[in-house]
Amino acid sequence: MQAVDDPMPLTLADVTIRLAERTLLSVSATVMPGEVLTVMGPSGSGKSTLLAFAGGFLDPAFRVSGRILIGDSDLTDVSANERRAGVLFQDPLLFPHLSVGGNILFAIPQAVKGHKMRRQLAEQALEQVGLAGFFDRDPETLSGGQKARVALQRTLISAPRYLLLDEPFSKLDAALRQQTRALVFSKAKAAGVPIILVTHDGADAEAAGGRVIAIGSEAEA
Ligand SMILES: Nc1ncnc2c1ncn2[C@@H]1O[C@H](COP(=O)(O)OP(=O)(O)OP(=O)(O)O)[C@@H](O)[C@H]1O
């Protein structure tokens, strides 16, 4: 994968998110490179909203105060594209009109030149997660666990400055979940960037290691 030149801590500085009259959550935290900060809370407490804020794709219906920084650089008003956050959702969201390899190629930074080099990197990324020979496959023909691994490699190869994981294992069955979780955490930590994980599952938090913070209260219906 593409190493990030100089991994830096991610800081959420006095972030408060409100929805209409309700204060959804308040968080202050710094996440070091290679560290996982796990965010837990009941359904509707604002976990995905916090990740949307961190990724720069928060719906304007929410009102936000506070800042997000990577190192000393303030990202609060920076567009989602320019932030270079790597995001993994519950659903792997592979592009259906591209092959498995095409999904990976798409994410390789433009700075990597040459079709041969790009193809080689994409093939290596698939090999690393046990998917050698899957380059030309249609993503729809993959199992849930295989899709999750492609999505992981697509995210990591994009050289993200930080990672946002939104319940990325919750659609996998128990055995696959354990295996995928171990793979995601080992590769994400090896990328050496700050990681925020949102989960309902205490076992995810335990496997992630690191700090756990609880946010919010139960949403009003
Ligand atoms: N685009 C939006 N506009 C208005 N309200 C929204 C929007 N998206 C989410 N909400 C509301 O914001 C609150 C927080 O939602 P969010 O999805 O962040 O919670 P969550 O903790 O991730 O929940 P879950 O664990 O069920 O995924 C909920 O009350 C939800 O209904």
The ligand as a Gaussian input file, in Angstrom:
#p B3LYP/6-31G(d) Opt

LIG

0 1
 N      -29.526000      13.696000       7.479000
 C      -30.132000      13.765000       8.665000
 N      -31.021000      14.760000       8.926000
 C      -31.647000      14.841000      10.111000
 N      -31.449000      13.958000      11.126000
 C      -30.600000      12.962000      10.924000
 C      -29.882000      12.805000       9.688000
 N      -29.085000      11.708000       9.785000
 C      -29.292000      11.208000      11.034000
 N      -30.198000      11.951000      11.713000
 C      -30.602000      11.752000      13.109000
 O      -29.458000      12.050000      13.917000
 C      -29.421000      11.173000      15.033000
 C      -28.079000      10.455000      15.071000
 O      -28.003000       9.539000      13.983000
 P      -26.737000       8.599000      13.747000
 O      -27.000000       7.836000      12.505000
 O      -25.504000       9.419000      13.825000
 O      -26.791000       7.657000      15.028000
 P      -25.954000       6.336000      15.334000
 O      -25.488000       6.442000      16.738000
 O      -24.924000       6.131000      14.280000
 O      -27.079000       5.238000      15.215000
 P      -26.987000       3.680000      14.778000
 O      -26.177000       3.016000      15.847000
 O      -28.422000       3.242000      14.791000
 O      -26.349000       3.635000      13.427000
 C      -30.636000      10.260000      14.934000
 O      -31.637000      10.811000      15.748000
 C      -30.989000      10.333000      13.469000
 O      -32.361000      10.109000      13.289000

